[in-house]
Amino acid sequence: MNASTVAIAAGLGLFVLPIPGTFITGALVVLAGGLARWLGS
C-alpha cells in the first residue's frame, strides 16, 4: 500500500468523525495524500 493511499484513507476516516476539528484536518490530509499521489506519478 502506498503512503499516499494510507494518507487518503486516514484523511477520510478523520473527515467522517463527529469531533470538532477533524472535518478540516481530514480534508487537509486527503488533499496532502492526493497531492503526493499526483506528484509521485
KAPEGI-V116826 format. One record per backbone hydrogen bond with DSSP energy under -0.5 kcal/mol. CO is the residue of the C=O (numbers start at 1). NH is the residue of the N-H. If there is no record, write none. Layout:
co & nh
CO & NH
CO & NH
//
This chain:
co & nh
2 & 6
3 & 7
4 & 8
5 & 9
6 & 10
7 & 11
8 & 12
9 & 13
10 & 14
11 & 15
12 & 16
13 & 17
14 & 17
17 & 19
19 & 22
21 & 25
22 & 26
23 & 27
24 & 28
25 & 29
26 & 30
27 & 31
28 & 32
29 & 33
30 & 34
31 & 35
32 & 36
33 & 37
34 & 38
35 & 39
36 & 40
37 & 41
//
